[in-house]
Amino acid sequence: MKKSSLEFNDVIHDYVLSHSLRESQILVDLRNETAKDSAAIMQIPPEQGQFMSMLVQLTGARRTIEIGVFTGYSTLCVAQAMPDDSYTLACDVDENWTNIAKKYWAMAGVDKKIDLRLAPAIETLKSLIAEGQSESYDFVFIDADKNNYEHYYELSLSLLKPGGLMAIDNVLLFGLVVDVNIVDESLSNVFTQENIELMRTLNTKIKCDQRVDICMLKIADGLTLVRKK
């Protein structure tokens, strides 16, 4: 058996969490509240949140962007891991979900570090570039509408400092990028054929993009790390 073919069952997954996850009670409460929502599948798992926390600590990130906030779990993970004088620009369009996020950010005492912009993220990112903020951010997390991923990628690359890190979520689309019949029909309401084709195109583009160093990981629904050269 090759290590690359290993598939971990729920027992192993539970073991990993019980021996590594350090999740604050506020994060637990936020995750539990989000689980009640019909769109809870959009929530990143706690081990991914902890991984992202470590990434910003390892890179010494102080200025970050999050594209796609949902109920704010990943934003909270990153904000808690950064210094008090750090800055996170959070982009979303849904006030109902982000109201949940703001509640928990305030409870955690990190709300003053987070600048929530309720507007299409492409407009927000373009405005940052127009304001002269290119190459001024340390870390970007992309987890929003899949049809605009390539636009988010290019705009984020402009905003990242050389050596800055980008994390792109859902790059495997639960395996749909490989085989559209690989998962059950319930995901047909989550990811469209257009989503699948656009993600395949982006994954290929990033693989060939000499402006960056890359690493695609099988964590959660697939996470690609991109380091700007």
C-alpha positions as CSV (number, residue, x, y, z in Angstrom):
1,M,0.0,0.0,0.0
2,K,1.2,3.5,-0.9
3,K,1.0,6.2,1.7
4,S,-0.6,8.5,-0.9
5,S,-3.6,6.1,-1.2
6,L,-4.5,6.0,2.5
7,E,-8.0,7.1,3.4
8,F,-8.7,7.8,7.0
9,N,-12.1,6.8,8.5
10,D,-14.0,8.6,11.2
11,V,-12.2,6.8,14.0
12,I,-8.8,8.0,12.8
13,H,-10.2,11.5,12.2
14,D,-11.6,11.6,15.8
15,Y,-8.2,10.4,17.1
16,V,-6.4,13.2,15.2
17,L,-8.8,15.8,16.6
18,S,-8.6,14.5,20.2
19,H,-4.8,14.6,20.1
20,S,-4.2,17.9,18.3
21,L,-7.2,20.2,18.2
22,R,-7.0,23.2,20.6
23,E,-10.3,25.0,19.9
24,S,-11.4,27.9,22.1
25,Q,-14.9,27.7,23.6
26,I,-16.0,30.6,21.4
27,L,-14.9,28.7,18.3
28,V,-16.8,25.7,19.5
29,D,-19.9,27.7,20.2
30,L,-19.7,29.4,16.8
31,R,-19.2,26.1,15.0
32,N,-22.2,24.6,16.8
33,E,-24.4,27.5,16.0
34,T,-23.4,27.3,12.3
35,A,-24.2,23.6,12.2
36,K,-27.8,24.4,12.7
37,D,-27.9,26.3,9.4
38,S,-28.9,24.5,6.2
39,A,-25.8,25.9,4.5
40,A,-23.5,24.6,7.2
41,I,-21.5,22.6,4.6
42,M,-19.8,25.9,3.8
43,Q,-18.1,25.9,7.3
44,I,-14.5,24.9,7.3
45,P,-13.7,22.1,9.7
46,P,-11.9,22.9,13.0
47,E,-8.6,21.3,12.0
48,Q,-8.4,23.5,9.0
49,G,-9.1,26.6,11.1
50,Q,-6.2,25.5,13.4
51,F,-4.0,24.9,10.4
52,M,-4.7,28.4,9.1
53,S,-3.9,29.9,12.6
54,M,-0.6,28.2,12.5
55,L,0.1,29.5,9.0
56,V,-0.4,33.1,9.9
57,Q,1.8,32.6,13.0
58,L,4.6,31.0,11.0
59,T,4.5,33.7,8.4
60,G,4.2,36.5,11.0
61,A,1.2,37.8,9.1
62,R,-0.2,41.2,10.3
63,R,-2.4,42.2,7.4
64,T,-4.8,39.6,5.9
65,I,-7.8,39.4,3.6
66,E,-10.6,36.9,3.8
67,I,-12.8,36.5,0.7
68,G,-16.0,34.8,1.8
69,V,-16.8,35.1,5.6
70,F,-20.0,33.0,6.1
71,T,-20.5,33.0,9.9
72,G,-16.9,34.0,10.6
73,Y,-15.2,30.9,11.9
74,S,-12.1,31.1,9.7
75,T,-11.9,34.8,10.2
76,L,-11.9,34.3,14.0
77,C,-9.3,31.6,13.8
78,V,-6.9,33.9,11.9
79,A,-7.7,37.0,13.9
80,Q,-7.1,35.2,17.2
81,A,-3.7,34.0,16.0
82,M,-2.4,37.5,15.1
83,P,-1.2,40.4,17.2
84,D,-3.5,43.0,18.7
85,D,-2.4,45.6,16.1
86,S,-3.1,43.3,13.2
87,Y,-5.7,44.0,10.5
88,T,-8.1,41.6,8.7
89,L,-10.2,42.8,5.7
90,A,-13.3,40.5,5.6
91,C,-15.3,40.4,2.4
92,D,-18.9,39.1,2.1
93,V,-22.3,40.0,0.7
94,D,-24.6,38.3,3.2
95,E,-25.7,40.4,6.2
96,N,-27.5,37.6,8.0
97,W,-24.5,35.3,8.1
98,T,-22.1,38.0,8.9
99,N,-24.3,39.3,11.8
100,I,-23.5,35.9,13.4
101,A,-19.8,36.5,12.7
102,K,-19.8,39.9,14.2
103,K,-21.4,38.6,17.4
104,Y,-18.7,36.1,18.0
105,W,-15.9,38.4,16.9
106,A,-17.1,40.8,19.6
107,M,-17.3,38.0,22.2
108,A,-13.7,37.0,21.4
109,G,-12.5,40.6,21.6
110,V,-11.1,40.7,18.1
111,D,-13.8,42.7,16.3
112,K,-11.6,45.8,16.4
113,K,-9.0,44.0,14.3
114,I,-11.6,43.0,11.6
115,D,-12.8,45.4,8.8
116,L,-16.0,43.8,7.4
117,R,-17.0,45.0,3.9
118,L,-20.4,44.0,2.7
119,A,-20.0,44.3,-1.0
120,P,-19.0,42.1,-3.9
121,A,-15.4,41.1,-3.2
122,I,-14.2,41.9,-6.7
123,E,-15.3,45.5,-6.2
124,T,-13.6,45.6,-2.7
125,L,-10.3,44.2,-4.0
126,K,-10.2,46.5,-7.0
127,S,-10.8,49.5,-4.7
128,L,-7.8,48.4,-2.6
129,I,-5.6,48.3,-5.6
130,A,-6.9,51.7,-6.8
131,E,-6.0,53.1,-3.3
132,G,-2.4,51.9,-3.7
133,Q,-2.5,48.9,-1.5
134,S,-0.9,46.5,-3.9
135,E,1.7,44.2,-2.3
136,S,0.7,45.2,1.2
137,Y,-1.0,42.1,2.5
138,D,0.7,39.0,4.1
139,F,-2.1,36.4,3.8
140,V,-5.3,35.9,1.8
141,F,-7.9,33.2,2.3
142,I,-10.3,32.5,-0.6
143,D,-13.5,30.7,0.2
144,A,-16.4,32.3,-1.7
145,D,-18.4,31.8,-4.9
146,K,-16.5,29.5,-7.1
147,N,-17.4,31.2,-10.4
148,N,-15.2,34.2,-9.4
149,Y,-12.2,32.2,-8.0
150,E,-9.9,33.2,-10.9
151,H,-10.7,36.9,-10.4
152,Y,-10.1,36.5,-6.7
153,Y,-6.8,34.7,-7.4
154,E,-5.5,37.4,-9.7
155,L,-6.6,40.3,-7.5
156,S,-5.3,38.7,-4.4
157,L,-1.9,38.0,-6.1
158,S,-1.7,41.8,-6.8
159,L,-2.4,42.6,-3.2
160,L,0.0,40.1,-1.7
161,K,3.5,41.1,-0.7
162,P,6.3,39.1,-2.3
163,G,6.6,36.1,0.0
164,G,3.0,36.5,1.0
165,L,0.7,33.4,1.3
166,M,-2.7,32.7,-0.3
167,A,-4.9,29.8,0.8
168,I,-7.6,28.7,-1.7
169,D,-10.4,26.5,-0.3
170,N,-12.6,23.8,-2.0
171,V,-10.1,23.1,-4.8
172,L,-11.3,19.5,-5.0
173,L,-15.0,20.2,-4.8
174,F,-15.5,16.9,-2.9
175,G,-13.8,15.0,-5.7
176,L,-16.0,16.5,-8.5
177,V,-12.9,18.0,-10.2
178,V,-11.8,14.4,-10.9
179,D,-15.2,12.7,-11.5
180,V,-18.6,14.2,-11.5
181,N,-20.1,10.9,-10.4
182,I,-17.8,10.5,-7.4
183,V,-20.2,12.0,-4.8
184,D,-23.9,11.7,-4.1
185,E,-26.5,13.8,-5.8
186,S,-27.0,16.1,-2.8
187,L,-24.0,18.2,-3.9
188,S,-25.6,19.0,-7.3
189,N,-27.3,21.9,-5.4
190,V,-24.0,23.1,-4.1
191,F,-21.6,22.9,-7.1
192,T,-22.7,23.4,-10.7
193,Q,-21.0,22.0,-13.8
194,E,-19.7,25.5,-14.4
195,N,-18.2,25.5,-10.9
196,I,-16.4,22.3,-11.7
197,E,-15.0,23.4,-15.0
198,L,-13.8,26.7,-13.7
199,M,-12.1,25.0,-10.7
200,R,-10.4,22.5,-13.0
201,T,-9.2,25.4,-15.1
202,L,-7.9,27.4,-12.1
203,N,-6.1,24.4,-10.6
204,T,-4.3,23.9,-13.9
205,K,-3.5,27.6,-14.2
206,I,-2.0,27.7,-10.7
207,K,0.1,24.6,-11.4
208,C,1.6,26.3,-14.4
209,D,1.9,29.8,-12.9
210,Q,5.6,30.7,-12.5
211,R,4.8,33.7,-10.4
212,V,4.1,31.5,-7.4
213,D,5.2,28.4,-5.5
214,I,2.3,26.0,-4.8
215,C,1.2,23.1,-2.7
216,M,-2.2,21.4,-3.0
217,L,-3.3,19.6,0.2
218,K,-6.0,16.9,0.7
219,I,-7.1,18.7,3.9
220,A,-10.9,19.0,4.2
221,D,-12.2,19.7,0.6
222,G,-8.8,20.5,-0.8
223,L,-6.7,23.5,0.1
224,T,-4.1,25.0,-2.2
225,L,-1.3,27.1,-0.7
226,V,0.2,29.7,-3.0
227,R,3.3,31.7,-2.1
228,K,4.0,34.8,-4.2
229,K,7.6,34.9,-5.5
